[in-house]
Amino acid sequence: MKISKDMTIGELLEKAPEKADILLDAGMHCLGCPASQAETIEEACEVHGLDVEEIIKELNK
């Protein structure tokens, strides 16, 4: 599965729950929050001040 910045957090966690650790390690500790489920990876990175390209690269390893 190819992960993209347009994928929602909910979709990512549903399809690849093992990737949660990458987001948690990056400082996204609100993965269980209902609002985060509809947020795209790009939006979440913006809120947390993270480089979306770096996170996507790590998620696709």
SULFENSUL-V904796 format. One record per residue. N is the residue number from 1. RES is the residue in three letters. OMEGA is omega in radians with two decimals (999 if undefined). BURIAL is 1 if it has 16 or more other C-alpha atoms within 10 Angstrom, else 0. D_CENTER is the distance of its C-alpha to the mean C-alpha in whole Angstrom. Layout:
BEGIN
<<N	RES	OMEGA	BURIAL	D_CENTER> <N	RES	OMEGA	BURIAL	D_CENTER>>
END
This chain:
BEGIN
<<1	MET	3.09	0	14> <2	LYS	3.13	0	13> <3	ILE	3.14	1	9> <4	SER	-3.12	1	9> <5	LYS	3.12	1	8> <6	ASP	3.13	0	10> <7	MET	3.11	1	8> <8	THR	3.09	1	7> <9	ILE	3.12	1	5> <10	GLY	3.13	1	9> <11	GLU	3.12	1	9> <12	LEU	-3.10	1	7> <13	LEU	3.09	0	8> <14	GLU	-3.05	0	11> <15	LYS	-3.09	0	12> <16	ALA	-3.08	0	11> <17	PRO	3.13	0	11> <18	GLU	3.13	0	11> <19	LYS	-3.13	0	8> <20	ALA	-3.13	1	7> <21	ASP	3.13	0	10> <22	ILE	3.14	0	8> <23	LEU	3.11	1	6> <24	LEU	3.12	0	9> <25	ASP	3.14	0	11> <26	ALA	3.10	0	9> <27	GLY	3.11	0	10> <28	MET	-3.07	1	8> <29	HIS	-3.09	0	11> <30	CYS	-3.07	0	10> <31	LEU	3.14	1	8> <32	GLY	-3.13	0	12> <33	CYS	-3.14	0	13> <34	PRO	-3.13	0	14> <35	ALA	-3.10	0	13> <36	SER	-3.09	1	9> <37	GLN	-3.12	1	10> <38	ALA	-3.12	0	11> <39	GLU	3.07	1	9> <40	THR	3.09	1	7> <41	ILE	3.12	1	4> <42	GLU	3.13	1	8> <43	GLU	3.14	1	9> <44	ALA	3.11	1	7> <45	CYS	3.12	1	8> <46	GLU	-3.13	0	11> <47	VAL	-3.08	0	12> <48	HIS	3.11	0	11> <49	GLY	-3.11	0	13> <50	LEU	3.08	1	11> <51	ASP	-3.07	0	11> <52	VAL	-3.13	1	9> <53	GLU	3.12	0	11> <54	GLU	3.14	0	11> <55	ILE	3.12	1	8> <56	ILE	3.10	1	8> <57	LYS	3.14	0	11> <58	GLU	3.14	0	10> <59	LEU	-3.10	1	8> <60	ASN	3.10	0	11> <61	LYS	999	0	14>>
END
